[in-house]
């Protein structure tokens, strides 16, 4: 399709982030060989520890090169008060993808007391938000390695920083986008997904729940330890642990799927009318996307004011107020529940390779939220998309285009989640459906979540699949919709106009999570 006359020359679609390697210097290797031959081997002094990263455009120091985490085993001991640190131990099983003299983990806001690598004591230092570990011997490329960190996990601190959420009766987690390493040492980037095991010990009278399915429950000396394990790999930002005076409500979803919801025991009767709606939501999305991608699902309704809901894998986090505030229409609450459930396909099962691919998560979740609302008493799809089109230029000025969002404001990392990656991204999906037709668009959606299940994907992957499914050349079309500073013309709606940015307050879009 030729470019509209007002559109800028398209910028190239970004390529996936490639992990930087730290191969040992050939000069150093040669020097060691010479010293060996002369019998004069001397210890090599490593440079001062520094924080690393995998080069994410929005979070350059997030994640670490040189290894691929295969699994996490996290033990947490809750002291009974959410104003005190938890005793913790985190074991990472990883595969070295490079020779490593040091291993960097993302970790902050906790105290480390011991580190072992392959069972041997290691030294460590903190640098920025990295825990820099020096093993007793270097780790060779291709080597399987186990790293265990004994540490505290501190729920205190500004709530806006993310990590632990202190609730009225205990704790929950909200780690998006980059706060999991405020809770446990990790390779804290969605590009490195892994399996998780959680072992949570809490005083009797409290209940602990985590991602995945329960494996065991053991009581001893006034406390109980719950063990949960995921059956699918998960990004660190999607980890969830709930501790409180809770009841776990069980029911069955489509095809016998175990559905379990976590609520304050005192709220169970009050919230049951909402809890029982989840199986229908699952069926509605499965009809459009295919089978639910995980081993269980449910909602965690926390007695906390977070300002958002969150799609933590298999157990989405919701504020209690969403369900108890009488001013919210039923269709709206339902649509927010569908938004977080849609994320289980878009964002959880298929995770972004880089945080600039966030629109693939939020745009799709907003799309299905909007469709569900339109079928159940909310605004029609066209009405919401026209409203988004009207505000789109202002959103793009404020937050950048959908697939190239501006970095979050300093000290406000959650500000990454601007309207342009919600309704602005859903608007791009609407334009694509207008361009290729509803039938091809539906096929594209199913193919996307099937082809990339349990993996990561990029904007370029989505464009390539859209071209494959539709048989059309779409790079120029989607480049304008995803990367241009101005909103392109909407196919089928030549009368739609986007208001010129005013420089004033930016119009807001619905932002469930």
N, C-alpha and C positions, 0 to 999 in steps of 0.2 A: 504494500500500500504506500503510495507516495506520501511524504511528510506534508502536514498542513503548512501553509505558507508562513505561519507565525512560529512554528516549532524550531527550537535550536537543533544544531547538528547533534545526532545522538552520541552519547559517550559509550565506550565499550562496556558490555556487561562485565561485572567483576568475576574474577576467577576464584575458586575455592582457596581458603587460607592453607598454606603449606607449612607444616611444622618446621621451624628452624632446627638445624642440627648443630651439634657442638663436637664435631669429630676432632680427636686429638691431633695436634699439629704434627705434620711429618717432620718438621725441624726438631721438635721435642723427641719424637721417636728416634731419629737419627742420633741425636745427642746422647740418648740413653744407651744406644747400641755401642757408640764409641766409648762411653764411660765403662760399660761392661767389659769391653775388650781390653781396656787398660786397667781394670780392677779398681776403678775410681768412681763407683756409683755414688751419687750424692742425692739426698732427698730433694724432690721438686716442691717448691713453695707455691701453693695455689694462690690466685689473686683473692682480694677481699670478696666476701659473699655479696652478690647483687641480685635484685629481683629480676626475674625473666618474664617472658610472655610468649604467646604464639602469634602475636601481631594482629590481633583483632582490631579492626578499624575504630571501634568505639571503646574498647577496653584493652588497650595495648599490653598491659601487664597481667592480664588474666590468662590462666592456663599456663602450662609449662612444656617446653620441648624435651624430647629425648626418651619418652616412654609412653606406653599406652596402658592405662589402668584397666584391668579385667574385672576386678571386684573390690568392694569395700566391705569390711566387717567392723561395725561400729557398736561399741558398748558404752552405755550412758547410765549413770547412777544418779537419780534425782533425790536431793536431800529432803524433799517435802515442802520446800519454800521456793517460790520462783524468783526470789531476790538473792539467791546464793548460787555459786557456780556448781555445775555438775562434774563429778569425777568421770573421766572418759578415757577410752582407748580406741584408736582407729588403726586398723590394719588394711593396707592396700596391697593387693596382688597385682603386679604389673609386668609388662614385657618391655625390656629396653629396646628402643629403636635406634639408639646411638650408644657409643662408648660414653660412660658417665663417670667423671671423677667426683661430681657432686650431683645431688638430686634436689630440685626445687619443688616444694609443695606450696600451694596457696593456703595460708593460715594466719589469722590474726584474732585478737580479742580472747585469747586463752593462754594459759601458762603451760609450757612443756616441761616435763620432768624426766623423760627418758625417750630415747629413740634407738631402735635396732634395725639393721638392714641385713637380711638373710640370717637372722638370729644372732648377729654379732652387734655389740654396742657401737653406736656411731656418735660423732659429735654433730652439733647443730648450732645455728645462729639465726637470728631474725634479721631480715633486710626488707624494708618497706612492709608489704603484706605477704611476703614469702617466708617460709621456713626453709632454710638452706641446710641440707644435710650432707655431711662428708662421711661416706661409709669407710669401714676399716680397710677395704680393698676396693679398687674401681670396679664398676659394673660393666661388663662387656655387652656390646650390641648383640641382640638376639637372646640374651639371658633372661630367664624368669626370675623375678626378684620380689621378695616380701618385705614391706616396710611397716613397722609398728611404731606408733607414736602414743605415748602416755601423756595425757594433757587434761586440762580443765576445759569446760565449755560454759561460757559465762552469759547468762540471759540478760544481764544488766547493760545499760547503755541506751543511746537514743533509738527509739522505735523506728525512725525513718531510715536507719542504717541497714535494717533487715536482719535476717537470721532468726533467732528466737523471738516469738511473740508471747508476751506475758498475758495470760488470760485471767478471767475472774477466779478460776479454780486450778490453774496450773500453767502449762506451756503448749504452744504449737509452733510451727515453723513457717516462715515466709522468706525464701532464699533468692527469689528472682530480683534482679538479674545476676548479681555477683556477690551474694551474701552467704552462700553455703560455707565458705571458708571462715566465716565468723562463728561457725558451729563446730566444724570438724576439718582436719587437714585433708586436702583434696587437690585434684587437678580440676579446678573450678571453672570449666568451660564446657558448654553443651557439645562441642566437637568430640569430647572424650567421654562417651557413655560407658557405664559399667553395671554389673549386677551388685545388689546391695543386700546385706544382712544386718538387721538391727537387733540388739539385745538391750532391753530397757528395764532397769531395776527401779522400783518405786515402792514407797511405804504401802502397807496394806490399806485398803480403802480407796486407793486410786487405781485408775485403769490406764494402760498404755497401749497405743495403737500406732502402727507405722505403715509405710507403703508395702504392698504385696499381701501375702497370705500368712496367717499365724502358723508357726512351726511347733512351738512348745510354750508351756506356762509352768513355772516352778516357784513354789513358795518356800521361804526359809527365814526363820528368826525375824518375823515382823515385816518382811518385804516380799515382793513377788517380781520375778523376772519374766518378761514376755519376749519371745523371739519371733521376728517377722523376716520374710525373705521375698525378694522380687523374682518373678519368673522371666522377666524381660529386662534388657539393659535400660538404664535410666541416667539422665543428666543430673548432675549434682544440684542444680537449681530447683529440681522437682522433688527433692527429698522432703518427707513429712514425718514428724513424730508428734503425737498428741499425748499429753499426760494430764489427767484431771479426774474429777469426780463425775465420770462419764458412764453412759450406757452404750453398748454396741448393739444396734438394732439390725437383725438379719432378715433378708427377704430374697426372693429369687427374681432374676432378670431374664431377658430373652435367652432361650436355649440352655436354661439352667445356670446361667451366670450367677455366681455368688455376689450379692449386693449387700454391703454392710455400711451403715451410717453411724456416725459418732456424735452424740449430743450430751449436753449436761443432763444428768439423770433427772433433775428437777424440771427440765424442759421437754422431756420425751413426749408427753401427751400433747403439749401445746404445738410441737413441731411435726407431729406425725402426719397431718394432712399434706405437708410439703414433702416429707421424706418418701411417702408412698408414690410420689409422682416420678421418681427416677426410672423405674422400669419402662414406663411409657416414653420417656425422653430417649432412653437407649434404643427402643424399637423405632422411634421416629428417625434417629440418625442412622441406624443400621440400614433402613430402607433406602437411604440416599448414598451411603458410603461403604456399605458392606459390613462384615463382622466387626464387632468391638475388638480392639487390638490387644487387650490385656486380660489378666487372670481374674480380676475382680474390679468392682467400682463402688463408690459410695461418696457421701458428702460428710465433711467435718464442719459442724457449726460451732464456732468458737465464741465464747463470751468475751469479745474484744472489739475495739474500734480500730480497724486497720485502714479504712478508706478504700479498700479494694477486695476483690475475691481472687482466688489463685488456683490454677490448674495442677496442683501437686499430683503426681502420677498415681492413679488408682484411688486417690482420696482427696478430692478437691476441697479447698478451704473456703469457708463462707463466714461473713460476719453474722452474728445473731440478729442484728437489727434489720437485715434485708428481709427477714421473715416475720418480724414483729412490728415493723413500722406500718401503721394502717394506711398511710398515704400512697403506698406503692400498688399499682394495679396488678391483678393476678397475672395478666399476660406478660407484664414486665418482669416479675419475679421468675416466672417460668423461663423466659427468654435468657435471663442471666444464668440460670441453672444449665440451660442448653449451651450457652457460650462456653462455660467451663468444661462441660462434657465434650463438646466438639474439639477442645484442645487435646483431649486424650488421643485423637487421631493427628491433629495439626499442632505440633509443638512438642508433644510428649513421645508418641510413637515415631513420628517424623520430626526430628529436631533440627533447628537451624545450624548450619555449619559455622556461620558467623552471626554476631548480633545484628548486623545490618540486614540479615535475612528475617528479622523479627516480623516483618509484614506478612510472611507466609503463615505465621502462627495467628496473629491477631486479626488480620484481614479475613482469614477463613472462619475463625470463631465468630467474628462479627457478622459474616455472611449468613451463617446458619442461625445465629441469634435473630437476625432480621427476618429470615424466612419463617421461623417459628412464630415470632411475634405477629407477622402479617397474617398467618393462618389462625390466630387465636385472639383477635380483637385489637391488635396493635396497628401501627401505621403500615400501609402497603409498602411493598418493596420499592416501587417506583417513587413513592412520596419520600421515603427515607433517602434514597439515592439522589433524588433531585436536591434535597436539602444539603446533602454532603457535597454535591457538585457546586452548589452556591458558595459554600464555605471553603472549597478545596484550595483555591489559590492562597487564601490567608493561612490555611494550615501548612501549606508547602513553604511559605515564607517563614513561618514560625519554627517549623520542625524539620524542614527539608522534605524532599520527595519520599514516597513510601519505602523504596528499596535503598535509599541513601540518606537515612535520617541523621540529623545533627547529633553530635554527642550530647549526653545529658549535661545539665548545668552543674558547675562545680559544687560538690557537697550535696547534690540532689540527684542521685543516680536513677531514682524512679521517674525522673522527668523525661527519660527516654520514651516513656509510654504516653506519647502525645496523640492527639486526635488523628494525625495523618497516618499512623500505623494501624488504626482501628477503622473508622468509617472511611478514611481516605484510601486505605488499602482495599476495603470491601468495594469501594467505588471502581477501582481498577479491575477487580474480578467481574463486576457488573459490565464494564466496558468489554472485557474479553468475551463474556457470554453473548453480548450483543453482536460481537464481531464473528464468532465461530458458530453460534447457534446453541440452543439449550441442550440438544442431544449430545453434541460433542463435548460441551462443557461438563455435563454429568459424567460422561465417560472419563474425561480428564481427571475429575475429582476422585473417582474410584481408583483409577490407575495410580495417581499420585500417592495415595495412602497405602496402596498395595505394593507398588514397586519399591518404596523407600521405608517400608515397615521396619521398626527397630533400628533405624539408621539416622544419618544426617543428610541434609540436602541443601542446595543453594538456589538462589533466584535463577541462575543460568540453567540449572536442572529443570526448573519449572517451565521456563521458556522453551527449552528443547522438547519436553514432553508435550506441551501445548501444540507445538508445530507438528510433532509426530501424529498426535491424535487427530488434529484438524486437517492435516495435509496442506496447511497454509504457511507462508513465510510471515512470522509474527515478531521477529526480533525488533524491527523498527517501530512497529506499533506498540509493543510492550515497553520498549526503551523509553518512549515518550510518556507512557502512563506511569512508569515506575521510577524514572530518573529525571524527568524534566522539571524545571522550576515553575512552569505554568501548566495548568490542567488542559490536556488536549480536548478536542471536540468529541462529544459523546455520540457514538454510532446510534442512529435511529432517533436521536433527539437534538436536531440542529438548533432548536429554540432554547436549549439550556444555556445558562450563562453563569460564570463564576465571578463573584464580586471581587473587585480590585482590593488588594490589601490596604488597610487603613492605618496600620501601625498601632492600632489600639488593642483592646482586649481581643484575644483570639477566640472565635466561636468554638464551643466545646462539643465533643461527641460523647455518646455513651461509652463508658470505659469500665466494663465489669472486671476484667483482669486478664 
